[in-house]
Amino acid sequence: MKGKMAIVGNGDSIVAFSAGGIVPYSVENAVEAEEVISKLAKDYQIIFVTENLAVQIEETIKKYLSSAYPIILSVPSGDGNNGYGMKSLKKAMEKALGVDILFNENND
């Protein structure tokens, strides 16, 4: 499992990631995304998920938070940014550090 990266998403937006050495896995819905991530988790260290799918499979993503690998990160999709990725990063930073160093806000 040496440095392998994949992206799971729908639409043409994920194909661009292959130029950076990230293997794209196209899915049609959240159920397919969960199945693909389950398989990829055995062989990939980093799995990117488009935000539109990440919102739908949040519970599945949470299952991997206690493991060192894979690291699952959300990225904006071709439909744009819905804020899920930044919200997830904020929560992770607060959990790790105990304070909000990114936004210094008390609301979600």
KAJOUR-V954410 format. One record per residue. N is the residue number from 1. PSI is psi as a letter, one per 40 degrees, with the letter a starting at -180 (* if undefined). OMEGA is omega in degrees with one decimal (* if undefined). D_LAST is the distance of its C-alpha to the last C-alpha in Angstrom with 2 decimals. Layout:
n=(N | N)
psi=(PSI | PSI)
omega=(OMEGA | OMEGA)
d_last=(D_LAST | D_LAST)
This chain:
n=(1 | 2 | 3 | 4 | 5 | 6 | 7 | 8 | 9 | 10 | 11 | 12 | 13 | 14 | 15 | 16 | 17 | 18 | 19 | 20 | 21 | 22 | 23 | 24 | 25 | 26 | 27 | 28 | 29 | 30 | 31 | 32 | 33 | 34 | 35 | 36 | 37 | 38 | 39 | 40 | 41 | 42 | 43 | 44 | 45 | 46 | 47 | 48 | 49 | 50 | 51 | 52 | 53 | 54 | 55 | 56 | 57 | 58 | 59 | 60 | 61 | 62 | 63 | 64 | 65 | 66 | 67 | 68 | 69 | 70 | 71 | 72 | 73 | 74 | 75 | 76 | 77 | 78 | 79 | 80 | 81 | 82 | 83 | 84 | 85 | 86 | 87 | 88 | 89 | 90 | 91 | 92 | 93 | 94 | 95 | 96 | 97 | 98 | 99 | 100 | 101 | 102 | 103 | 104 | 105 | 106 | 107 | 108)
psi=(f | g | f | h | i | i | h | h | a | i | i | e | d | d | d | d | d | d | d | e | e | h | h | h | h | h | i | d | i | d | d | d | d | d | d | d | d | d | d | d | d | d | e | i | d | h | h | i | h | i | d | d | d | d | d | d | f | d | d | d | d | d | d | e | d | e | i | d | i | i | h | h | i | i | i | i | a | e | e | a | h | e | e | d | d | d | d | d | d | d | d | d | d | d | d | d | e | e | i | g | e | d | e | f | i | e | i | *)
omega=(-173.6 | 171.6 | -179.7 | 180.0 | 178.5 | 172.1 | 179.6 | 179.9 | 177.6 | 179.7 | -176.2 | -174.9 | -177.1 | -177.7 | -179.6 | -179.1 | -179.4 | 177.1 | 179.2 | 178.3 | 179.3 | -176.3 | -179.5 | 174.7 | -178.2 | 177.9 | -178.1 | -175.7 | -176.9 | 179.7 | 177.7 | 179.8 | 178.6 | 179.3 | -179.3 | 179.7 | 177.7 | 178.5 | -178.0 | -176.2 | -179.2 | -172.0 | -174.8 | 178.4 | -179.4 | 177.5 | 174.5 | 177.8 | 178.4 | -174.0 | -178.4 | 175.9 | -178.0 | 178.2 | -175.9 | -175.9 | -176.9 | -179.6 | 177.4 | 179.3 | -179.5 | -179.9 | -176.9 | -177.3 | -177.7 | 179.1 | 176.0 | 179.6 | 1.8 | 170.3 | -179.1 | -177.5 | 177.3 | 178.9 | 177.6 | 177.8 | 176.3 | 179.1 | 179.2 | -176.1 | 177.7 | 177.3 | -177.4 | -177.9 | 179.9 | 178.1 | 178.7 | 178.7 | 179.2 | 179.5 | -179.6 | 179.3 | 178.4 | 179.4 | -176.8 | -173.1 | -179.2 | 178.8 | 178.5 | 179.5 | -177.6 | -173.1 | -178.4 | 178.5 | 178.2 | -178.4 | 178.6 | *)
d_last=(35.46 | 35.86 | 33.07 | 32.88 | 29.98 | 29.26 | 26.99 | 26.41 | 25.75 | 27.51 | 29.39 | 31.16 | 28.21 | 28.57 | 32.24 | 31.59 | 30.14 | 33.61 | 34.91 | 32.88 | 34.28 | 31.43 | 32.88 | 31.45 | 31.24 | 30.99 | 29.76 | 29.74 | 27.05 | 24.57 | 27.49 | 29.38 | 26.43 | 26.12 | 29.90 | 30.07 | 27.37 | 29.25 | 32.40 | 31.00 | 29.39 | 32.94 | 33.97 | 31.08 | 29.09 | 26.37 | 25.22 | 23.15 | 21.75 | 21.00 | 17.45 | 18.89 | 20.42 | 17.78 | 15.46 | 18.56 | 19.59 | 16.47 | 18.50 | 21.38 | 19.49 | 18.18 | 21.90 | 22.63 | 20.06 | 22.64 | 25.38 | 26.38 | 27.11 | 26.20 | 23.11 | 21.18 | 19.18 | 17.89 | 19.31 | 19.34 | 22.10 | 24.85 | 22.82 | 20.37 | 16.82 | 14.19 | 11.25 | 11.36 | 13.13 | 10.93 | 7.86 | 10.67 | 12.08 | 9.21 | 9.23 | 13.00 | 13.37 | 11.64 | 13.89 | 16.86 | 16.75 | 15.01 | 13.18 | 10.81 | 13.72 | 12.36 | 10.26 | 10.97 | 7.96 | 6.96 | 3.80 | 0.00)
